Amino acid sequence: MVPAVQLGRLSGLHVSRLALGTMNIGTPGRGHQGDWTLDRDTAKALIAKAFDLGIFYFDCADVYGLGASETALGELLREATTRDRYVLTTKVGFPLGRNPNQGGLSRKHILESIDASLSRLGVDYVDQLIIHRHPQGVPGYAGTPIEESLEALHDVVKAGKALHLGASSMFAWQFAELQLTAKANGWTPFVSMQNHYNLVYREEEREMIPYCAASGVAVTPWSPLARGILAGAYQGGFSGGASARSKGQDRARTEGLYRGEHVFDVAARVIEVADRIGKRPAQVALAWLLSKPAVTAPVVGASRPEQLAELAEAVTIKLSEDDIAYLEALYRPVDNLLSLGSS
């Protein structure tokens, strides 16, 4: 069983050691992930398996499937269990339409977005509302004052529509500025950082992760398997896609995220270690991430119940110091993706 852990030192909320990402739950063909969205029966089986494994932390976003993911996830969770048995996160920030007020982190969009998300999810509150990027890091919405965003988010919490706040993918100095501004004004701070961190993208180890560790913020990385690269979805290169996601339109996004020459050499070492200890590559890559003290609950994705069961086993795997060093040895610094505007 996947154990429960506290979501950092800034909240009393407990979550499962793994969060289930739900980008692939929704309406097939709708949104940027539409060509690898699960059908309803498969999604229902996946949710049921999550609960069987002890995974009760579900991560969603309003932009997934342009709202369809929230709608489908809400229905499946209501069918599966009662509200007090799971932790639910959604996100706000990325645009859902072409109107200039349909995205970003303005007061108008935050307040309208949380009401729309709660309606689609069919719940009275979310346990955590995450800003999908920094208030000035959403393309096309760079002019929003951080004070406007922070006060609106604080009002969402005080209205009982979200219990906690989280953030995602920004520079460490930006996150520190948000936290200090919230503290100076008596507004709700962020209790978690959902950033980009895995064996082939470790730039977050320089500043963001040490800051979170020192300040008590939970780290809940997205793309722990590098969009399938560390699970063997690509056989030696981007042209070797072996899954629906790696063969579809999402491949271009993956190529944009993973630019270093070390990427597939590191992936080969993951396979090598996995073969030697009798585990799957995805399990080894996830076990490496879970070995990092600052990491609270990586956000994993799965397309089949048995795949999720394999990932859950990673919480029991203890890699040796030698294996960790071997896996890390080939890493080479790359451009911080935030500086390129593509994270």
RAJO-V488564 format. One record per residue. N is the residue number from 1. RES is the residue in one letter. PHI is phi as a letter, one per 20 degrees, with the letter a starting at -180 (999 if undefined). BURIAL is + if it has 24 or more other C-alpha atoms within 12 Angstrom, else -. Layout:
# RAJO-V488564
n->N res->RES phi->PHI burial->BURIAL
n->N res->RES phi->PHI burial->BURIAL
This chain:
# RAJO-V488564
n->1 res->M phi->999 burial->-
n->2 res->V phi->f burial->+
n->3 res->P phi->f burial->+
n->4 res->A phi->e burial->-
n->5 res->V phi->c burial->+
n->6 res->Q phi->f burial->+
n->7 res->L phi->e burial->+
n->8 res->G phi->m burial->+
n->9 res->R phi->e burial->-
n->10 res->L phi->e burial->+
n->11 res->S phi->b burial->+
n->12 res->G phi->e burial->-
n->13 res->L phi->f burial->+
n->14 res->H phi->d burial->+
n->15 res->V phi->c burial->+
n->16 res->S phi->f burial->+
n->17 res->R phi->f burial->+
n->18 res->L phi->c burial->+
n->19 res->A phi->d burial->+
n->20 res->L phi->e burial->+
n->21 res->G phi->f burial->+
n->22 res->T phi->d burial->+
n->23 res->M phi->g burial->+
n->24 res->N phi->e burial->+
n->25 res->I phi->d burial->+
n->26 res->G phi->r burial->+
n->27 res->T phi->d burial->+
n->28 res->P phi->g burial->+
n->29 res->G phi->n burial->-
n->30 res->R phi->d burial->-
n->31 res->G phi->n burial->+
n->32 res->H phi->f burial->+
n->33 res->Q phi->d burial->+
n->34 res->G phi->f burial->+
n->35 res->D phi->e burial->+
n->36 res->W phi->c burial->+
n->37 res->T phi->f burial->+
n->38 res->L phi->f burial->+
n->39 res->D phi->f burial->-
n->40 res->R phi->f burial->-
n->41 res->D phi->f burial->-
n->42 res->T phi->f burial->-
n->43 res->A phi->f burial->+
n->44 res->K phi->f burial->+
n->45 res->A phi->f burial->+
n->46 res->L phi->f burial->+
n->47 res->I phi->f burial->+
n->48 res->A phi->f burial->+
n->49 res->K phi->f burial->+
n->50 res->A phi->g burial->+
n->51 res->F phi->f burial->+
n->52 res->D phi->f burial->-
n->53 res->L phi->e burial->+
n->54 res->G phi->n burial->+
n->55 res->I phi->e burial->+
n->56 res->F phi->c burial->+
n->57 res->Y phi->d burial->+
n->58 res->F phi->d burial->+
n->59 res->D phi->d burial->+
n->60 res->C phi->c burial->+
n->61 res->A phi->a burial->+
n->62 res->D phi->f burial->+
n->63 res->V phi->f burial->+
n->64 res->Y phi->f burial->+
n->65 res->G phi->m burial->+
n->66 res->L phi->l burial->+
n->67 res->G phi->n burial->+
n->68 res->A phi->f burial->+
n->69 res->S phi->f burial->+
n->70 res->E phi->f burial->+
n->71 res->T phi->f burial->+
n->72 res->A phi->f burial->+
n->73 res->L phi->f burial->+
n->74 res->G phi->g burial->+
n->75 res->E phi->f burial->+
n->76 res->L phi->f burial->+
n->77 res->L phi->f burial->+
n->78 res->R phi->f burial->-
n->79 res->E phi->f burial->-
n->80 res->A phi->e burial->+
n->81 res->T phi->a burial->-
n->82 res->T phi->e burial->-
n->83 res->R phi->f burial->-
n->84 res->D phi->f burial->-
n->85 res->R phi->d burial->-
n->86 res->Y phi->b burial->+
n->87 res->V phi->d burial->+
n->88 res->L phi->c burial->+
n->89 res->T phi->c burial->+
n->90 res->T phi->c burial->+
n->91 res->K phi->c burial->+
n->92 res->V phi->c burial->+
n->93 res->G phi->q burial->+
n->94 res->F phi->f burial->+
n->95 res->P phi->f burial->+
n->96 res->L phi->d burial->+
n->97 res->G phi->a burial->-
n->98 res->R phi->e burial->-
n->99 res->N phi->f burial->-
n->100 res->P phi->f burial->-
n->101 res->N phi->e burial->-
n->102 res->Q phi->e burial->+
n->103 res->G phi->b burial->+
n->104 res->G phi->n burial->+
n->105 res->L phi->c burial->+
n->106 res->S phi->f burial->+
n->107 res->R phi->g burial->+
n->108 res->K phi->g burial->+
n->109 res->H phi->f burial->+
n->110 res->I phi->g burial->+
n->111 res->L phi->f burial->+
n->112 res->E phi->f burial->+
n->113 res->S phi->f burial->+
n->114 res->I phi->f burial->+
n->115 res->D phi->f burial->+
n->116 res->A phi->f burial->+
n->117 res->S phi->f burial->+
n->118 res->L phi->f burial->+
n->119 res->S phi->f burial->-
n->120 res->R phi->f burial->+
n->121 res->L phi->f burial->+
n->122 res->G phi->m burial->+
n->123 res->V phi->c burial->+
n->124 res->D phi->e burial->-
n->125 res->Y phi->b burial->+
n->126 res->V phi->d burial->+
n->127 res->D phi->f burial->+
n->128 res->Q phi->b burial->+
n->129 res->L phi->d burial->+
n->130 res->I phi->d burial->+
n->131 res->I phi->e burial->+
n->132 res->H phi->f burial->+
n->133 res->R phi->b burial->+
n->134 res->H phi->f burial->+
n->135 res->P phi->g burial->+
n->136 res->Q phi->d burial->+
n->137 res->G phi->d burial->+
n->138 res->V phi->e burial->+
n->139 res->P phi->g burial->+
n->140 res->G phi->n burial->-
n->141 res->Y phi->c burial->+
n->142 res->A phi->f burial->-
n->143 res->G phi->e burial->-
n->144 res->T phi->f burial->+
n->145 res->P phi->f burial->-
n->146 res->I phi->f burial->+
n->147 res->E phi->f burial->+
n->148 res->E phi->f burial->+
n->149 res->S phi->f burial->+
n->150 res->L phi->f burial->+
n->151 res->E phi->f burial->+
n->152 res->A phi->f burial->+
n->153 res->L phi->f burial->+
n->154 res->H phi->f burial->+
n->155 res->D phi->f burial->+
n->156 res->V phi->f burial->+
n->157 res->V phi->f burial->+
n->158 res->K phi->f burial->-
n->159 res->A phi->e burial->-
n->160 res->G phi->m burial->-
n->161 res->K phi->e burial->+
n->162 res->A phi->b burial->+
n->163 res->L phi->e burial->+
n->164 res->H phi->b burial->+
n->165 res->L phi->d burial->+
n->166 res->G phi->c burial->+
n->167 res->A phi->c burial->+
n->168 res->S phi->b burial->+
n->169 res->S phi->k burial->+
n->170 res->M phi->b burial->+
n->171 res->F phi->f burial->+
n->172 res->A phi->f burial->+
n->173 res->W phi->f burial->-
n->174 res->Q phi->f burial->+
n->175 res->F phi->f burial->+
n->176 res->A phi->f burial->+
n->177 res->E phi->f burial->-
n->178 res->L phi->f burial->+
n->179 res->Q phi->f burial->+
n->180 res->L phi->f burial->-
n->181 res->T phi->f burial->+
n->182 res->A phi->f burial->+
n->183 res->K phi->f burial->-
n->184 res->A phi->f burial->-
n->185 res->N phi->d burial->-
n->186 res->G phi->m burial->-
n->187 res->W phi->e burial->+
n->188 res->T phi->f burial->+
n->189 res->P phi->e burial->+
n->190 res->F phi->e burial->+
n->191 res->V phi->d burial->+
n->192 res->S phi->b burial->+
n->193 res->M phi->c burial->+
n->194 res->Q phi->e burial->+
n->195 res->N phi->d burial->+
n->196 res->H phi->e burial->+
n->197 res->Y phi->b burial->+
n->198 res->N phi->a burial->+
n->199 res->L phi->f burial->+
n->200 res->V phi->d burial->+
n->201 res->Y phi->c burial->+
n->202 res->R phi->d burial->+
n->203 res->E phi->f burial->+
n->204 res->E phi->f burial->+
n->205 res->E phi->f burial->+
n->206 res->R phi->f burial->-
n->207 res->E phi->c burial->-
n->208 res->M phi->f burial->+
n->209 res->I phi->f burial->+
n->210 res->P phi->f burial->+
n->211 res->Y phi->f burial->+
n->212 res->C phi->f burial->+
n->213 res->A phi->f burial->+
n->214 res->A phi->f burial->-
n->215 res->S phi->e burial->+
n->216 res->G phi->n burial->+
n->217 res->V phi->e burial->+
n->218 res->A phi->f burial->+
n->219 res->V phi->d burial->+
n->220 res->T phi->c burial->+
n->221 res->P phi->f burial->+
n->222 res->W phi->e burial->+
n->223 res->S phi->l burial->+
n->224 res->P phi->f burial->+
n->225 res->L phi->d burial->+
n->226 res->A phi->l burial->+
n->227 res->R phi->l burial->+
n->228 res->G phi->n burial->+
n->229 res->I phi->g burial->+
n->230 res->L phi->e burial->+
n->231 res->A phi->d burial->+
n->232 res->G phi->n burial->+
n->233 res->A phi->f burial->+
n->234 res->Y phi->d burial->+
n->235 res->Q phi->e burial->-
n->236 res->G phi->n burial->+
n->237 res->G phi->r burial->+
n->238 res->F phi->f burial->+
n->239 res->S phi->f burial->-
n->240 res->G phi->d burial->-
n->241 res->G phi->g burial->+
n->242 res->A phi->d burial->-
n->243 res->S phi->c burial->+
n->244 res->A phi->g burial->-
n->245 res->R phi->f burial->+
n->246 res->S phi->f burial->+
n->247 res->K phi->e burial->+
n->248 res->G phi->e burial->-
n->249 res->Q phi->f burial->-
n->250 res->D phi->f burial->+
n->251 res->R phi->f burial->+
n->252 res->A phi->f burial->-
n->253 res->R phi->f burial->-
n->254 res->T phi->f burial->+
n->255 res->E phi->f burial->+
n->256 res->G phi->f burial->-
n->257 res->L phi->e burial->+
n->258 res->Y phi->d burial->+
n->259 res->R phi->d burial->+
n->260 res->G phi->f burial->+
n->261 res->E phi->f burial->-
n->262 res->H phi->e burial->+
n->263 res->V phi->g burial->+
n->264 res->F phi->e burial->+
n->265 res->D phi->f burial->+
n->266 res->V phi->f burial->+
n->267 res->A phi->f burial->+
n->268 res->A phi->f burial->+
n->269 res->R phi->f burial->+
n->270 res->V phi->f burial->+
n->271 res->I phi->f burial->+
n->272 res->E phi->f burial->+
n->273 res->V phi->f burial->+
n->274 res->A phi->g burial->+
n->275 res->D phi->f burial->-
n->276 res->R phi->f burial->-
n->277 res->I phi->d burial->-
n->278 res->G phi->m burial->-
n->279 res->K phi->c burial->+
n->280 res->R phi->e burial->+
n->281 res->P phi->g burial->+
n->282 res->A phi->f burial->+
n->283 res->Q phi->f burial->+
n->284 res->V phi->f burial->+
n->285 res->A phi->f burial->+
n->286 res->L phi->f burial->+
n->287 res->A phi->f burial->+
n->288 res->W phi->f burial->+
n->289 res->L phi->f burial->+
n->290 res->L phi->f burial->+
n->291 res->S phi->f burial->+
n->292 res->K phi->e burial->+
n->293 res->P phi->g burial->-
n->294 res->A phi->f burial->+
n->295 res->V phi->e burial->+
n->296 res->T phi->e burial->+
n->297 res->A phi->b burial->+
n->298 res->P phi->f burial->+
n->299 res->V phi->e burial->+
n->300 res->V phi->d burial->+
n->301 res->G phi->d burial->+
n->302 res->A phi->b burial->+
n->303 res->S phi->d burial->+
n->304 res->R phi->b burial->+
n->305 res->P phi->g burial->+
n->306 res->E phi->f burial->-
n->307 res->Q phi->f burial->+
n->308 res->L phi->f burial->+
n->309 res->A phi->f burial->+
n->310 res->E phi->f burial->+
n->311 res->L phi->f burial->+
n->312 res->A phi->f burial->+
n->313 res->E phi->f burial->+
n->314 res->A phi->f burial->+
n->315 res->V phi->f burial->+
n->316 res->T phi->e burial->-
n->317 res->I phi->e burial->+
n->318 res->K phi->d burial->-
n->319 res->L phi->f burial->+
n->320 res->S phi->f burial->-
n->321 res->E phi->f burial->-
n->322 res->D phi->f burial->-
n->323 res->D phi->f burial->+
n->324 res->I phi->f burial->+
n->325 res->A phi->f burial->-
n->326 res->Y phi->f burial->-
n->327 res->L phi->f burial->+
n->328 res->E phi->e burial->+
n->329 res->A phi->f burial->-
n->330 res->L phi->e burial->+
n->331 res->Y phi->f burial->+
n->332 res->R phi->c burial->-
n->333 res->P phi->g burial->-
n->334 res->V phi->c burial->-
n->335 res->D phi->f burial->-
n->336 res->N phi->f burial->+
n->337 res->L phi->f burial->+
n->338 res->L phi->f burial->+
n->339 res->S phi->f burial->-
n->340 res->L phi->e burial->-
n->341 res->G phi->m burial->-
n->342 res->S phi->c burial->-
n->343 res->S phi->f burial->+
